[in-house]
Amino acid sequence: MNNLQPLWSAITFLGEEAFYLLIMPLVYWCVDALAGFRIGVMLLLSAGTNGFFKLIFKSPRPYWVSDKIIPGAYNGSFGLPSGHAQNAAAVWGWTAREIKRPWAKWLMGILVFLIGFSRICLGVHFISDVLLGWIIGAFLVWIFARNLESLRDNLFRTSLSTKLILALLTSLLVLTLPLLVAMLSRGWQIPAEWIALGGDIDPMNMDGSITISGLWLGMMGGFSILLHKKGILSSSLGGGQKVLRYLVGMGGLLALYAGLGAIFPRDLGLFSMLLRFVRYLLIGLWVTWLSPLLFQQLRIGEIKPFLPSQTTARR
């Protein structure tokens, strides 16, 4: 397996945050804005629930409990359920529904399996971690598909102010639930063995929840504002314009992601947490709202008034 470690590392990258930041905006800006938005919702739902379950189970990773396992990657969060496996099942499973082609189901199914399997081969997850991740991810796809029509119809009928309030409340929920679990776990201590073998681990860290909360508010809020004020980005328009949209959009995204990440101070307690929330809030707003406005100003994109008939439930 050691000889194949570069291969498993490459496959596991397909389930990393950095990869999703590259591919999700591509769908929204250059393929289908509504499909891209739905895939983004699925990703954040999966990531949020995964962080919550990790705090509930407080399960170690294989190399935290055995010095015989040499990991191919290092992670400071708990192991159960596997975030890579869960997010892959949720995101690529939903993507297969969006494409609605038999080959997509097979391709995405293989991809989901390989991403989960790579985590076992790299020694960062037990088989049970991956299996539970797949189960939760598949369940999220099922429940989202089952309720998509009613959710869509109800949300599109509500006012902009109501949408923004709902976005804020659900964003706070994403942050409050894991924070509540962490507060109730104050008496729990990391076993010394885990620290000795795992190295620099901080499984009760709230950074992931803050990231998802900020992204959720920015993405939901930005999409709602654009929808009510202007409409929907016509992602399929243009040939070379698609390339320009992606380059301009990614330039702004990377400036916020890497630029603010370098500028904002860390280890300042609540203030650093607030800055992290603001950073990812701006990223969400940029992807769904501000970048389409810039595309239209630069004449490399067009925002068209929203027509309800454009939304078709994926069955």
Buried (B, 14 or more C-beta within 10 A) or exposed (E): EEEEBEEBBEBBBBBBBEEBBBBBBBBBBBBBBBBBBBBBBBBBBBBBBBBBBBBBBBBBBBBBBEEEBEBBBEBBBBBBBBBBBBBBBBBBBBBBBBBEEEEBBEBBBEBBBBBBBBBBBBBBBBEEBBBBBBBBBBBBBEEBBEEBBEEBEEBBEEEEEEBBEBBBEBBBEBBEBBBEBBEEEEEEEBEEEBBEBBEEBEBBBBBBBBBBBBBBBBBBBBBBBBBBEBBBBBBEBBEEBBEBBBEBBBEBBBEBBEEBEEEBEEEEEEEBBBBBBBBBBBBBBBBBBBBBBBBBEEEBBBBEEBEEEEBEEBE
